[in-house]
Amino acid sequence: MTQVIIATLASTVGFWAWMAIAPLQNIYAESMALDQGQMSILLAMPVLVGALGRIVVGAMTDRFGGRIMFSAVLLLGVPAVLLVALAGSIGSYPLLLVAAFLLGIPGTIFAAGIPFASAWFAPQRRGFATGVFGMGMIGTAVSAFLTPRLVAWVGYWPTHLLIVAVMVLFALLVWFGMRESPAWASSHQKLVPKVVGALGLLITWKMSFLYAIVFGGFVAFSTYLPKYLITIYPNEVDPIGAGTRTALFAAAAVVARPIGGVLADRFGPKVVALISLAGILVTAYVVGQQPPEGVLTGVVFILMAAAMGLGMGAVFAWIGPSTPPDKVGAVTGVVAAAGGLGGYFPPLVMGATYHAETNSYALGLWLLVLVGSAALVVAGMLRDARPQIAAAMEPKTS
């Protein structure tokens, strides 16, 4: 369990770095005079790179192991955070876009952790294992809550230097404190055939679609929620208040994720996924009505995040017993990439469908309802995968 905790903490730092731009988006929009479209592209850039990079990182984790990949991802993310600080300080939007592109690197850390955490637990407990590791996405809440406050307390550059220092510290912790599970074995299959092999599995495509909704929705709202709240409720919510709401949103998903994994281990991932998707549909509909800002909106967003968290735990509990052991990393990378891509498009859609005259994002939220409805139908048609059954089928060793 200690090894999974180290991986979870390292993932938290990676997610914090990955989301370094979103909490300060109001500062960039004002200082660089950015419109809705420019902000949407800026916010979506780290998500896109983080998504596609997960395919490579997941497959490489099968080959090199979690210790090497965690250390590499954290250290390679350091220049990206420094470039964000430079671009913001000189007010260069093109340079900030480049920095946002590179900031996707720490966002790939998730794909290294799922196969690493899974290898430490028996099949019937892998939903719990991946759920605990998935709590590392609390880094989005850390970023939303802490980053704007740090800028106010210590300044813009010192805040980014602090993020870099934490990244280096945890890279060292991983290098000297992390070890691979005795059950893990390096796969020497080449990267491209491994990814192609993962794409050839039907389970990869099924889980990718579902994860694009549950995790993609989480990433999209974690990125765009400050902008949404400040735009829809300009007189009630300031940037720090929006960051606090976003942190609570992320925290609710983080708490719900291991619960989803445990419930999936016990009752099967299918029923948990169905409950998750139904919850997303209901809450997205309510948000689309733009209720007055207050307790209702806060509760609805927290319930939406909790539904997404349950779904994340269910999907990765579904992957373990349905995937050949030597392909878990590659399948994880592809599914994680699909989730990231699911978070890439909504901010662009929200920016494109924003109706200035009515100050409304209703069309974008209705699209979420429609896509979520399709995912609910697909999940209902899939065969359940009980981890207990997968464990019983594994050959016994003496």
Summary of the structure (lengths in Angstrom):
residues: 398
radius of gyration: 19.9
end to end distance: 23.6
largest distance: 70.6
contacts: 1608
relative contact order: 0.16
helix: 84%
strand: 1%
